[in-house]
Every structure is written in C-alpha cells, then in structure tokens.
Amino acid sequence: MKATQTYTLPLSAQWNLGSWGSLRNSRKQAEVGVLQTKAARQATQTAIIAGVANLYFTLQMLDEQLSTTRSTISLWKKNVEAMEAMHEAAMVTIAAVSQTKANYYELQASVPQLENSIRTAENALSILLMENPHSIERNKFNANAFPAKLSAGIPMQLLSYRPDVKLAELNLADKFYGVNIARSSFYPNLTLSGTAGWTNSAGSAVINPAKFIASAIGSLVQPIFANGKLRANLKISKLEAETAEIDFRNTLLTAGQEVSNALSTYQTATLQQQQREKEVSVLEKAVTETQELFQYSTSTTYLETLTAQQSLLNAQLSLINDKYSKIQAAIDLYKALGGGRD
C-alpha cells in the first residue's frame, strides 16, 4: 500500500482592532500632505507667472509713456522757438515765453525718471527669471488685445482651483482624519488571529472575546479617562476640525470677493479707457482747430494752442494708465481664479 503524506502549512492572519481606523486615517493624512505640497507649488507658480506678466506689461506701459513724452517734447521745443520769435515781434509777453519754457523743461525732466523706471523694471524681471540684469525685448503696448468684456457670472466651483482654497480644503480634510485617529485610540489593543482566534497582548487565546473586551475596556480605558488624555485629544481634534472648517469658509468667501473685485475693476478700467479714447480724439481735434484759428484768424491766441496741447498730453498719459489698469485687473483676475495649474 502506497504511503500518503499530508503537509499542513500554518497560515495566520492578524488584525489589530485598535489600528484599523488609525492606519487608514494616517494613510489618508499622508495623501493630504502630498496634495498640500502640490497646492503650495501651484501657489508659487501662479505668483511667478503673475509677477512676470505684471512686469512685462509695466515695461510696455513705460515705453508708451516715454514715447508720448518725447513726441510732446519735440512739439514743445518748436513752441518755445515760436514764442521767442513772437516775443521779439512784441506779440506775446516775456511771462508767456517763460511759462512755455517751464513746461518744456518739466517734460524733459520726466524723461530720465521714466528711463530709470524702465531699467528698474527690466532688472526686476531679469531677477524673477533668474537671469542677470539685461534689456528685455518686448512688443508695443496694446491693451486692446484683451477682451472688452469678461463674464460676470463665474461658478463657485472654479474657486477650488485657487491654491489657498485648496490648502484650506486639504487642511480641513487633514483635521477630519485627525479626529478619526483620535477616536480610534479608544479601542483596546486586541488582535484577531486566523489560527488562534482572539488573543491578548501576551499571546494567550481568548475564549470569550466579548467578555474580554468588556473587561479590557474597564481595565484599560478607565484609568486613561481618569487622566482625561484621550478625551482631551479627541476634543482638541474636534476643535481643530471646527477651526479648519471656519477657515475654509472664510477663505472661500475671500476668494469670491477677490474675483468679484477683479471683474469690477476690469470692467471699470475698460469703460474708462473707452471714455478716455473719446476725450483724446476730441482734444486732438481741438489742437488742430486752435492751431488753424491762430494761423488764419485773430480770434485765438497762441497760449490757447499751448493749453490745448497740454490738455492733450495729460489725456494721452491718462489713457495709457487706464489701459495699464485694465491689464493689471486681468492679471489680478488670473490670480483670483487660481492661476496656472498642471
């Protein structure tokens, strides 16, 4: 008769009842930590992109101001020459000549300041790009490339892309899992084994686990409750979770306010630009008309043509600022909506 051998492989699986919730929630907390790191990186990325855009358009705006100022200086140089000739002909007073020269020198004095502002912005942009200070190539200033209108209604869900909102949300999740970990600390340290059933921490088998759990809770938890450690930890965790929830709500409300402000500022700047363009157009006609009246009639003085030119210059510089405000509002809206993301 052929011999038969039987082999039995001892299999054992163990679960620590007190660690089930703790391990799961600890893993969730670790996952939240990874997402928080990603959100922080997104915040840095958005800040860099917005900073580069702001400096780049600042350079374009300064270029436009410098170009407008230089064109006006050339015009006022001719005005000074004309006023001096008219003074020699006894057509204007020396005071009028002096006032024209003062305006001319004031315009000339603004050029070095604009040039210095351009160099400062170029250096700041170079540093932000982690490069040595150098001249920045750029296109001509054109705020009309931006849309005339932006959507007034933005879903609240879009705010979830903001890094600060995401961080507040993840912090709330972290505190939530912290509460669960604190709750899991109340369970006794019992192990369920696949080979021996219920065992205690010494490895001895437990025939009646329900009775043992009752006695374990009575013997283990009671002295801990006397010190209040577990209850205190759970209470602290709950308070931290409540604080995180309040912080999340406040962050969300602040984000919504920033988006609303950026939209309002953009629309305001757009309307200002449209009205300022009309003003510039009217003043350009006024300059042409006063020059023609002065040349072909005696109803207009040369000082009136100078006043019209000064008003036109102020309107042109204001228009440049309005365009820049519109672009800045668009950059602020980009940041308010969470900016760049993977």
C-alpha positions as CSV (number, residue, x, y, z in Angstrom):
1,M,0.0,0.0,0.0
2,K,1.4,3.3,-1.1
3,A,2.2,5.7,1.7
4,T,0.4,9.1,1.7
5,Q,1.9,12.1,3.3
6,T,0.0,15.2,4.2
7,Y,1.6,18.6,4.7
8,T,-0.1,21.3,6.5
9,L,1.1,24.9,6.1
10,P,0.3,27.1,9.1
11,L,-1.5,30.2,7.8
12,S,-2.0,33.1,10.1
13,A,-3.6,36.5,9.5
14,Q,-3.8,39.1,12.2
15,W,-5.7,42.4,12.6
16,N,-5.1,44.8,15.4
17,L,-8.5,46.2,16.2
18,G,-7.2,49.4,17.6
19,S,-5.1,50.1,14.5
20,W,-7.7,49.6,11.7
21,G,-9.0,53.2,11.8
22,S,-5.7,54.7,12.8
23,L,-3.7,53.2,9.9
24,R,-6.4,54.1,7.4
25,N,-6.7,57.7,8.5
26,S,-2.9,58.1,8.9
27,R,-2.6,57.0,5.2
28,K,-5.3,59.5,4.3
29,Q,-3.4,62.2,6.1
30,A,-0.3,61.4,4.3
31,E,-2.1,61.6,1.0
32,V,-3.5,65.0,2.0
33,G,0.1,66.1,2.8
34,V,1.2,65.3,-0.7
35,L,-1.8,67.3,-2.2
36,Q,-0.9,70.2,0.1
37,T,2.6,70.2,-1.3
38,K,1.2,70.3,-4.8
39,A,-1.1,73.2,-3.9
40,A,1.8,75.1,-2.4
41,R,3.8,74.6,-5.6
42,Q,0.8,75.9,-7.6
43,A,0.6,79.0,-5.5
44,T,4.3,79.7,-6.2
45,Q,3.9,79.0,-9.9
46,T,0.9,81.4,-10.1
47,A,2.8,84.1,-8.2
48,I,5.7,83.9,-10.6
49,I,3.6,83.9,-13.7
50,A,1.6,86.9,-12.5
51,G,4.8,88.7,-11.5
52,V,6.4,88.2,-14.9
53,A,3.2,89.3,-16.7
54,N,2.9,92.4,-14.5
55,L,6.5,93.5,-15.0
56,Y,6.3,92.8,-18.7
57,F,3.2,95.0,-19.2
58,T,4.7,97.6,-16.9
59,L,7.6,97.9,-19.3
60,Q,5.3,98.2,-22.2
61,M,3.3,100.9,-20.4
62,L,6.5,102.8,-19.5
63,D,7.7,102.6,-23.2
64,E,4.4,104.1,-24.3
65,Q,4.7,106.9,-21.7
66,L,8.3,107.6,-22.8
67,S,7.3,107.7,-26.5
68,T,4.4,110.0,-25.9
69,T,6.5,112.3,-23.7
70,R,9.4,112.5,-26.3
71,S,6.9,113.3,-29.0
72,T,5.4,116.1,-26.9
73,I,8.9,117.4,-26.1
74,S,9.7,117.8,-29.8
75,L,6.4,119.7,-30.2
76,W,7.1,121.9,-27.3
77,K,10.6,122.7,-28.4
78,K,9.0,124.2,-31.6
79,N,6.5,126.1,-29.3
80,V,9.4,127.6,-27.4
81,E,11.0,128.8,-30.6
82,A,7.8,130.2,-31.8
83,M,7.1,132.0,-28.5
84,E,10.6,133.6,-28.6
85,A,10.0,134.8,-32.1
86,M,6.6,136.2,-31.2
87,H,8.2,137.9,-28.2
88,E,10.7,139.6,-30.4
89,A,7.8,140.8,-32.5
90,A,6.1,142.1,-29.4
91,M,3.2,139.7,-29.9
92,V,3.5,138.0,-26.5
93,T,4.9,138.9,-23.1
94,I,8.1,137.5,-21.6
95,A,6.0,135.8,-19.0
96,A,4.3,133.7,-21.7
97,V,7.7,132.8,-23.0
98,S,8.9,131.8,-19.6
99,Q,5.8,129.7,-18.9
100,T,6.3,127.8,-22.2
101,K,9.9,127.1,-21.4
102,A,9.0,125.9,-17.9
103,N,6.6,123.4,-19.4
104,Y,9.2,122.3,-21.9
105,Y,11.8,121.7,-19.1
106,E,9.3,119.9,-17.0
107,L,8.7,117.4,-19.8
108,Q,12.5,117.0,-20.3
109,A,12.9,116.3,-16.6
110,S,10.4,113.5,-16.7
111,V,12.4,111.5,-19.3
112,P,15.3,110.4,-17.0
113,Q,12.8,109.3,-14.4
114,L,10.9,107.2,-17.0
115,E,14.2,105.7,-18.3
116,N,15.2,104.8,-14.7
117,S,11.8,103.2,-14.1
118,I,12.3,101.1,-17.3
119,R,15.7,99.9,-16.2
120,T,14.4,99.1,-12.7
121,A,11.6,97.1,-14.2
122,E,13.9,95.2,-16.5
123,N,16.3,94.3,-13.7
124,A,13.3,93.1,-11.6
125,L,12.0,91.0,-14.4
126,S,15.5,89.6,-15.1
127,I,15.9,88.6,-11.4
128,L,12.4,87.0,-11.4
129,L,13.5,84.9,-14.4
130,M,16.7,84.0,-12.6
131,E,18.9,85.8,-15.1
132,N,21.5,88.6,-14.9
133,P,20.0,92.1,-15.4
134,H,19.6,92.8,-19.1
135,S,17.4,94.6,-21.6
136,I,14.1,92.9,-22.2
137,E,12.7,92.5,-25.7
138,R,9.0,93.4,-25.8
139,N,6.2,94.3,-28.2
140,K,4.3,97.6,-28.4
141,F,1.8,98.3,-25.7
142,N,-1.6,97.1,-26.7
143,A,-4.4,96.7,-24.1
144,N,-6.9,96.2,-26.9
145,A,-5.7,92.6,-27.2
146,F,-7.6,91.9,-24.0
147,P,-11.4,91.2,-24.3
148,A,-13.7,94.2,-24.0
149,K,-16.0,92.2,-21.6
150,L,-15.5,89.4,-19.2
151,S,-18.2,87.0,-17.9
152,A,-19.9,88.5,-14.9
153,G,-21.0,85.1,-13.7
154,I,-18.3,82.7,-12.5
155,P,-19.2,79.3,-10.9
156,M,-18.1,78.9,-7.4
157,Q,-16.5,75.6,-8.3
158,L,-13.8,77.5,-10.2
159,L,-12.6,78.8,-6.9
160,S,-11.5,75.3,-6.0
161,Y,-8.5,75.8,-8.3
162,R,-7.1,78.5,-6.1
163,P,-4.1,77.3,-4.1
164,D,-5.3,79.0,-0.9
165,V,-8.8,77.5,-1.2
166,K,-7.3,74.1,-2.0
167,L,-4.9,74.3,1.0
168,A,-7.8,75.3,3.3
169,E,-9.8,72.4,2.0
170,L,-7.0,69.9,2.5
171,N,-6.3,71.3,5.9
172,L,-10.0,70.6,6.8
173,A,-9.6,67.0,5.4
174,D,-6.4,66.6,7.5
175,K,-8.2,67.6,10.7
176,F,-11.1,65.4,9.8
177,Y,-8.8,62.4,9.7
178,G,-7.1,63.6,12.8
179,V,-10.5,63.3,14.6
180,N,-10.9,59.8,13.4
181,I,-7.4,58.9,14.6
182,A,-8.2,60.3,18.0
183,R,-11.4,58.2,18.1
184,S,-9.6,55.0,17.1
185,S,-7.4,55.5,20.2
186,F,-10.3,54.5,22.4
187,Y,-10.3,50.9,21.1
188,P,-8.4,48.3,23.2
189,N,-5.2,46.7,21.8
190,L,-6.7,43.3,20.8
191,T,-5.5,41.1,17.9
192,L,-7.7,38.8,15.8
193,S,-5.7,35.9,14.5
194,G,-6.6,33.4,11.8
195,T,-5.0,30.5,13.8
196,A,-5.8,31.2,17.4
197,G,-8.9,33.4,17.2
198,W,-8.9,36.3,19.7
199,T,-5.6,36.8,21.6
200,N,-4.5,39.3,24.1
201,S,-1.2,41.3,24.0
202,A,0.6,38.4,25.8
203,G,-0.4,35.9,23.0
204,S,-2.9,33.9,25.1
205,A,-6.1,32.7,23.5
206,V,-9.3,34.4,24.5
207,I,-12.3,32.1,24.6
208,N,-14.9,34.8,25.1
209,P,-13.8,37.9,23.3
210,A,-16.9,39.9,24.2
211,K,-16.2,39.3,27.9
212,F,-12.6,40.1,27.4
213,I,-13.3,43.3,25.5
214,A,-15.6,44.4,28.3
215,S,-13.0,43.7,30.9
216,A,-10.3,45.2,28.8
217,I,-12.2,48.4,28.3
218,G,-12.9,48.5,32.0
219,S,-9.3,47.9,33.0
220,L,-7.5,49.9,30.2
221,V,-9.7,52.8,29.4
222,Q,-10.9,53.7,32.8
223,P,-7.5,54.8,34.2
224,I,-6.8,56.7,30.9
225,F,-10.1,58.5,31.2
226,A,-9.2,59.4,34.8
227,N,-6.3,61.4,33.4
228,G,-8.5,62.7,30.6
229,K,-5.9,62.2,27.9
230,L,-8.0,60.5,25.2
231,R,-11.0,62.7,25.8
232,A,-8.7,65.8,25.7
233,N,-7.1,64.7,22.5
234,L,-10.4,64.0,20.9
235,K,-11.8,67.4,22.0
236,I,-8.7,69.1,20.7
237,S,-9.0,67.3,17.3
238,K,-12.7,68.3,17.1
239,L,-11.9,72.0,17.8
240,E,-9.1,71.9,15.2
241,A,-11.5,70.5,12.7
242,E,-14.1,73.2,13.5
243,T,-11.4,75.8,13.2
244,A,-10.3,74.4,9.8
245,E,-13.9,74.4,8.6
246,I,-14.3,78.1,9.6
247,D,-11.0,78.9,7.9
248,F,-12.1,77.1,4.7
249,R,-15.4,79.1,4.6
250,N,-13.6,82.4,5.2
251,T,-11.0,81.5,2.5
252,L,-13.7,80.7,0.1
253,L,-15.6,83.9,0.8
254,T,-12.4,85.9,0.4
255,A,-11.6,84.2,-2.9
256,G,-15.1,85.1,-4.2
257,Q,-14.6,88.7,-3.1
258,E,-11.3,88.9,-4.9
259,V,-12.8,87.5,-8.1
260,S,-15.7,90.0,-7.9
261,N,-13.3,92.9,-7.2
262,A,-11.1,91.9,-10.2
263,L,-14.1,91.7,-12.5
264,S,-15.4,95.0,-11.4
265,T,-12.0,96.7,-11.7
266,Y,-11.6,95.2,-15.2
267,Q,-15.0,96.5,-16.4
268,T,-14.3,99.9,-14.8
269,A,-11.0,100.2,-16.5
270,T,-12.5,99.2,-19.8
271,L,-15.2,101.9,-19.5
272,Q,-12.6,104.4,-18.5
273,Q,-10.4,103.5,-21.5
274,Q,-13.4,103.9,-23.9
275,Q,-14.3,107.3,-22.5
276,R,-10.6,108.4,-22.4
277,E,-10.2,107.5,-26.1
278,K,-13.1,109.8,-26.9
279,E,-11.5,112.5,-24.8
280,V,-8.2,112.1,-26.7
281,S,-9.9,112.2,-30.0
282,V,-11.7,115.4,-29.2
283,L,-8.6,117.1,-27.8
284,E,-6.6,116.1,-30.9
285,K,-9.3,118.0,-33.0
286,A,-9.1,120.9,-30.5
287,V,-5.3,121.2,-31.0
288,T,-5.7,121.2,-34.8
289,E,-8.6,123.7,-34.7
290,T,-6.8,126.1,-32.4
291,Q,-3.6,126.0,-34.5
292,E,-5.7,126.8,-37.6
293,L,-7.6,129.6,-35.9
294,F,-4.3,131.1,-34.6
295,Q,-2.8,130.8,-38.1
296,Y,-5.7,132.2,-40.1
297,S,-7.5,134.5,-37.7
298,T,-7.0,136.7,-34.7
299,S,-9.7,135.1,-32.5
300,T,-7.3,132.6,-30.9
301,T,-4.0,133.3,-29.1
302,Y,-1.0,131.1,-29.2
303,L,-1.4,130.4,-25.5
304,E,-4.7,128.7,-26.2
305,T,-2.9,126.3,-28.6
306,L,-0.4,125.5,-25.9
307,T,-3.2,124.9,-23.4
308,A,-4.9,122.5,-25.9
309,Q,-1.6,120.7,-26.4
310,Q,-1.0,120.4,-22.6
311,S,-4.5,119.0,-22.2
312,L,-4.0,116.5,-24.9
313,L,-0.7,115.3,-23.3
314,N,-2.5,114.8,-20.0
315,A,-5.3,112.9,-21.6
316,Q,-2.9,110.7,-23.5
317,L,-0.9,109.8,-20.4
318,S,-4.2,109.1,-18.5
319,L,-5.3,106.8,-21.4
320,I,-2.0,104.8,-21.0
321,N,-2.7,104.5,-17.3
322,D,-6.3,103.3,-18.0
323,K,-5.0,100.7,-20.4
324,Y,-2.5,99.5,-17.8
325,S,-5.1,99.3,-15.1
326,K,-7.2,97.1,-17.4
327,I,-4.3,94.8,-17.9
328,Q,-3.5,94.7,-14.2
329,A,-7.1,93.8,-13.4
330,A,-6.9,90.9,-15.9
331,I,-3.7,89.7,-14.1
332,D,-5.5,90.0,-10.7
333,L,-8.4,88.0,-12.1
334,Y,-6.0,85.3,-13.3
335,K,-4.6,85.1,-9.8
336,A,-8.0,85.2,-8.2
337,L,-9.1,82.2,-10.2
338,G,-6.2,80.1,-9.2
339,G,-3.8,81.0,-12.0
340,G,-1.7,78.3,-13.7
341,R,-2.2,74.7,-12.8
342,D,-1.0,71.4,-14.1
